Amino acid sequence: MNISNLERKIEEINSLLSLVVSNGEQTFFSKTNVIRPDFHNKELSFLRLVSYLYTIYFETGKSGISVLQKSMGDEAEENLKKHKTIVQILRTKLQHNLDKSASRDFKIELDCMSWTKSACGKNIPTNEEDWLSCSEKLLSDAEIIMVTIASTLEEMTNSPANKEAFVINWGITSTKEIPAYLYDNHINEHIKFIDVTDFDTVKYRNKNLAVWRNYITSLNPCADFQIEIKKIVESSLVRDFFYVLPVTIDDLNKTFILSRKLLNDIYTYIHSQLDLNNLEKAIILEQLKLEFKGNLK
């Protein structure tokens, strides 16, 4: 037994990724120097296999997997998540000192035993044959995952719509650059509902571009970037042309111990409970003090 089949599949995935994004310099899995298992010493090789797979899923291929998951079917995505979780908890079990009195650590212990039971027939492997069986199970599952990843990329070459969505998300994740037309499309889609004359789409986009980019590029690679772009553009348009908050964050910060949750609660309260057309800022602040008095400075 060896991992050559797995590594060949990784190279295939890298080639398919380059084809899909039309860039030979892009790779799905970057190189890793983690020592590969040779399966001579069965227990040591299992430990090395776990470390190798952890590096593949959570380091060298982390961004690629996060982006691709959005293009997978529900069953394939669920299988990928389960396999990654097994690799993660096996690594935690083998390389960390678990405190069984802690509920999280105890669950990891139980889940690891359940997996090894399914792999070698024992909750705790005790001999070389057991460790080899565990390696065979883990390696077989990893090869299935790689086949699924390769198949998903292959299918994109036959689906222009899926390919375009992936390429956009991949580009944003890998280069942190967002094509300007994505912003412009959403601006133009919504500005027609706003009563404004002499509107310049490019000027408006450039005015907000830095803030929008900072928001989008700070998101987790798992995010659907096209939806998030739509949301941030819509929010800006609503702010600038539909609804201006009567109090600013600076106003609130002078009065309250602010947090993200408190801001959300305050804004929800303002929208749903206050008559903004007939109340001055000072009166609004007084009502907010009564409603959120537990968060006053």
C-alpha positions as CSV (number, residue, x, y, z in Angstrom):
1,M,0.0,0.0,0.0
2,N,1.2,3.5,-0.8
3,I,-0.2,7.0,-1.4
4,S,0.9,7.3,-5.0
5,N,-2.7,7.0,-6.3
6,L,-3.8,9.8,-4.0
7,E,-0.9,12.0,-5.1
8,R,-1.7,11.3,-8.8
9,K,-5.3,12.4,-8.2
10,I,-4.0,15.6,-6.5
11,E,-1.9,16.4,-9.6
12,E,-5.0,15.7,-11.8
13,I,-7.0,18.1,-9.7
14,N,-4.3,20.8,-10.0
15,S,-4.4,20.4,-13.8
16,L,-8.2,20.6,-14.0
17,L,-8.1,23.7,-11.8
18,S,-5.7,25.4,-14.2
19,L,-7.9,24.5,-17.1
20,V,-11.1,25.8,-15.5
21,V,-9.6,29.2,-14.4
22,S,-7.4,29.4,-17.6
23,N,-4.3,30.0,-15.6
24,G,-1.4,27.6,-15.5
25,E,0.1,29.2,-12.5
26,Q,-2.9,28.5,-10.3
27,T,-3.0,25.3,-8.2
28,F,-5.8,23.7,-6.1
29,F,-3.3,22.0,-3.7
30,S,0.0,23.7,-3.1
31,K,3.1,21.6,-2.4
32,T,3.7,20.1,1.0
33,N,6.9,18.8,2.6
34,V,5.1,16.7,5.2
35,I,6.7,13.2,5.5
36,R,4.7,10.6,3.6
37,P,3.9,7.3,5.3
38,D,5.8,4.3,3.9
39,F,3.6,1.7,5.8
40,H,6.6,-0.3,7.0
41,N,5.9,0.6,10.6
42,K,2.1,0.5,10.6
43,E,1.4,2.6,13.6
44,L,3.9,5.3,12.7
45,S,2.6,5.3,9.1
46,F,-1.0,5.8,10.3
47,L,0.1,8.9,12.3
48,R,2.0,10.2,9.3
49,L,-1.0,9.6,7.1
50,V,-3.3,11.6,9.4
51,S,-0.8,14.5,9.5
52,Y,-0.4,14.4,5.7
53,L,-4.2,14.5,5.1
54,Y,-4.7,17.2,7.6
55,T,-2.1,19.3,5.8
56,I,-3.9,18.6,2.5
57,Y,-7.4,19.5,3.7
58,F,-6.7,22.3,6.2
59,E,-3.5,23.9,4.9
60,T,-2.4,23.4,1.2
61,G,-5.9,22.9,-0.1
62,K,-8.0,24.9,2.4
63,S,-9.0,27.8,0.2
64,G,-9.6,25.6,-2.9
65,I,-11.9,23.2,-0.9
66,S,-13.8,26.0,0.6
67,V,-14.5,27.6,-2.8
68,L,-15.3,24.3,-4.5
69,Q,-17.8,23.2,-1.8
70,K,-20.3,25.7,-3.1
71,S,-20.2,23.9,-6.5
72,M,-20.7,20.4,-5.1
73,G,-24.0,18.5,-4.7
74,D,-25.4,18.2,-1.2
75,E,-24.3,14.6,-0.7
76,A,-20.8,15.1,-2.0
77,E,-20.4,18.2,0.2
78,E,-21.6,16.3,3.3
79,N,-19.2,13.4,2.6
80,L,-16.4,15.8,2.3
81,K,-17.2,17.5,5.6
82,K,-17.5,14.2,7.4
83,H,-14.2,13.0,6.1
84,K,-12.4,16.3,6.9
85,T,-13.9,16.1,10.4
86,I,-12.6,12.5,10.9
87,V,-9.1,13.6,9.9
88,Q,-9.2,16.6,12.2
89,I,-10.3,14.7,15.3
90,L,-7.9,11.8,14.6
91,R,-5.1,14.4,14.5
92,T,-6.4,16.0,17.7
93,K,-6.5,12.6,19.4
94,L,-3.1,11.5,18.3
95,Q,-1.2,14.8,18.8
96,H,-2.8,16.4,21.8
97,N,-3.5,15.6,25.4
98,L,-7.2,15.2,25.7
99,D,-9.0,16.0,28.9
100,K,-11.8,13.4,29.1
101,S,-13.6,15.4,31.8
102,A,-14.2,18.1,29.2
103,S,-17.3,17.4,27.1
104,R,-15.7,18.4,23.8
105,D,-12.6,16.3,24.4
106,F,-14.7,13.3,25.5
107,K,-16.7,13.5,22.4
108,I,-13.6,13.5,20.3
109,E,-12.5,10.4,22.2
110,L,-15.8,8.7,21.5
111,D,-15.9,9.7,17.8
112,C,-12.3,8.4,17.3
113,M,-13.2,5.1,18.9
114,S,-16.3,4.7,16.8
115,W,-14.2,5.3,13.6
116,T,-11.4,2.9,14.5
117,K,-14.1,0.3,15.4
118,S,-15.5,0.6,11.9
119,A,-12.0,0.5,10.4
120,C,-10.3,-2.4,12.3
121,G,-13.0,-3.9,14.5
122,K,-11.6,-2.5,17.7
123,N,-12.2,0.7,19.6
124,I,-8.4,1.0,20.2
125,P,-5.9,-0.5,17.7
126,T,-3.5,-2.8,19.5
127,N,-1.3,-4.4,16.8
128,E,0.3,-3.7,13.4
129,E,-2.6,-5.4,11.5
130,D,-5.1,-3.0,13.3
131,W,-3.1,0.1,12.4
132,L,-2.8,-1.1,8.8
133,S,-6.6,-1.6,8.5
134,C,-7.1,2.0,9.9
135,S,-4.7,3.3,7.2
136,E,-6.4,1.4,4.5
137,K,-9.8,2.8,5.5
138,L,-8.6,6.4,5.8
139,L,-6.7,6.2,2.5
140,S,-9.6,4.7,0.7
141,D,-11.9,7.4,2.0
142,A,-9.4,10.1,1.0
143,E,-9.2,8.7,-2.6
144,I,-13.0,8.9,-2.9
145,I,-12.9,12.5,-1.8
146,M,-10.2,13.3,-4.4
147,V,-12.3,11.6,-7.1
148,T,-15.3,13.7,-6.1
149,I,-13.2,17.0,-6.2
150,A,-11.8,16.0,-9.7
151,S,-15.3,15.1,-10.9
152,T,-16.7,18.5,-9.8
153,L,-14.0,20.4,-11.6
154,E,-14.5,18.2,-14.7
155,E,-18.2,18.8,-14.8
156,M,-17.5,22.6,-14.8
157,T,-16.0,22.3,-18.3
158,N,-19.4,21.3,-19.5
159,S,-21.4,23.9,-17.6
160,P,-20.5,27.5,-18.4
161,A,-22.8,28.9,-15.7
162,N,-21.2,26.8,-12.9
163,K,-17.8,27.4,-14.3
164,E,-18.3,31.2,-14.3
165,A,-19.5,31.2,-10.7
166,F,-16.6,29.1,-9.6
167,V,-14.0,31.2,-11.5
168,I,-15.4,34.4,-9.9
169,N,-15.2,33.0,-6.4
170,W,-11.8,31.5,-7.0
171,G,-10.4,34.7,-8.3
172,I,-11.7,36.7,-5.3
173,T,-10.3,34.1,-2.9
174,S,-6.9,33.7,-4.5
175,T,-6.1,37.3,-5.7
176,K,-8.5,39.3,-3.5
177,E,-9.4,41.3,-6.6
178,I,-13.0,41.7,-7.6
179,P,-13.9,42.7,-11.2
180,A,-15.5,46.1,-11.3
181,Y,-18.3,44.9,-13.5
182,L,-19.7,42.8,-10.7
183,Y,-20.4,45.9,-8.7
184,D,-21.7,47.8,-11.7
185,N,-24.2,45.1,-12.6
186,H,-25.8,45.3,-9.1
187,I,-25.7,49.1,-9.0
188,N,-27.4,49.3,-12.4
189,E,-30.0,46.6,-11.4
190,H,-31.2,48.6,-8.4
191,I,-30.6,52.2,-9.3
192,K,-33.6,52.1,-11.7
193,F,-35.9,51.9,-8.7
194,I,-34.4,55.0,-7.2
195,D,-35.6,58.5,-8.0
196,V,-32.2,60.1,-8.8
197,T,-31.1,62.1,-11.8
198,D,-27.6,62.2,-13.5
199,F,-26.5,59.1,-11.7
200,D,-22.9,58.0,-12.6
201,T,-22.5,54.3,-12.0
202,V,-18.7,54.3,-12.3
203,K,-18.3,57.4,-10.0
204,Y,-20.6,55.8,-7.4
205,R,-18.7,52.5,-7.5
206,N,-15.3,54.2,-7.2
207,K,-16.5,56.2,-4.3
208,N,-17.4,53.1,-2.4
209,L,-14.9,50.6,-3.8
210,A,-12.4,50.6,-1.0
211,V,-15.0,49.9,1.7
212,W,-16.7,47.2,-0.5
213,R,-13.5,45.4,-1.2
214,N,-12.4,45.4,2.4
215,Y,-15.7,43.8,3.4
216,I,-15.7,41.2,0.6
217,T,-12.1,40.1,1.0
218,S,-12.5,39.8,4.8
219,L,-15.1,37.0,4.4
220,N,-14.5,33.3,4.8
221,P,-13.7,31.6,1.5
222,C,-16.9,29.5,2.0
223,A,-19.0,32.7,1.5
224,D,-20.9,33.1,-1.7
225,F,-19.1,36.2,-2.9
226,Q,-21.6,37.2,-5.6
227,I,-24.4,37.3,-3.0
228,E,-22.3,39.2,-0.6
229,I,-21.4,41.7,-3.3
230,K,-25.1,42.2,-4.1
231,K,-25.8,42.7,-0.4
232,I,-23.1,45.3,0.2
233,V,-24.0,47.3,-2.9
234,E,-27.7,47.2,-2.0
235,S,-26.9,48.3,1.6
236,S,-25.0,51.3,0.3
237,L,-27.7,52.3,-2.1
238,V,-30.4,52.1,0.6
239,R,-28.1,54.1,2.9
240,D,-27.4,56.8,0.4
241,F,-30.8,57.2,-1.4
242,F,-33.5,55.6,0.7
243,Y,-32.8,55.8,4.4
244,V,-30.4,57.9,6.5
245,L,-29.9,56.8,10.1
246,P,-30.8,59.6,12.5
247,V,-27.9,58.8,14.8
248,T,-24.3,57.8,13.9
249,I,-22.1,55.3,15.5
250,D,-20.1,58.2,17.0
251,D,-23.3,59.4,18.7
252,L,-24.0,55.9,20.0
253,N,-20.4,55.3,21.1
254,K,-20.5,58.3,23.4
255,T,-23.5,56.8,25.2
256,F,-23.3,53.0,25.0
257,I,-20.7,50.3,25.5
258,L,-20.9,49.2,21.8
259,S,-20.7,45.7,20.4
260,R,-21.7,44.2,17.1
261,K,-24.8,42.6,18.7
262,L,-25.8,45.8,20.5
263,L,-25.5,47.8,17.2
264,N,-27.7,45.2,15.5
265,D,-30.3,45.4,18.3
266,I,-30.3,49.2,18.3
267,Y,-30.7,49.4,14.5
268,T,-33.5,46.9,14.6
269,Y,-35.3,48.9,17.4
270,I,-34.9,52.1,15.4
271,H,-36.4,50.6,12.3
272,S,-39.3,48.8,14.0
273,Q,-40.2,51.0,17.0
274,L,-39.4,54.7,16.3
275,D,-41.2,57.3,14.1
276,L,-38.1,58.7,12.4
277,N,-40.1,61.4,10.5
278,N,-41.2,63.1,13.7
279,L,-38.4,62.6,16.1
280,E,-35.2,64.6,16.6
281,K,-31.9,63.0,17.2
282,A,-31.8,64.0,20.9
283,I,-35.2,62.5,21.5
284,I,-34.2,59.3,19.7
285,L,-31.1,59.0,21.9
286,E,-33.1,59.4,25.1
287,Q,-35.5,56.6,24.0
288,L,-32.5,54.4,23.2
289,K,-31.1,55.1,26.6
290,L,-34.3,53.8,28.2
291,E,-34.5,50.8,26.0
292,F,-30.9,49.8,26.3
293,K,-30.1,51.1,29.8
294,G,-28.1,48.0,30.7
295,N,-25.5,49.0,28.1
296,L,-24.9,52.6,29.1
297,K,-21.4,53.9,29.8
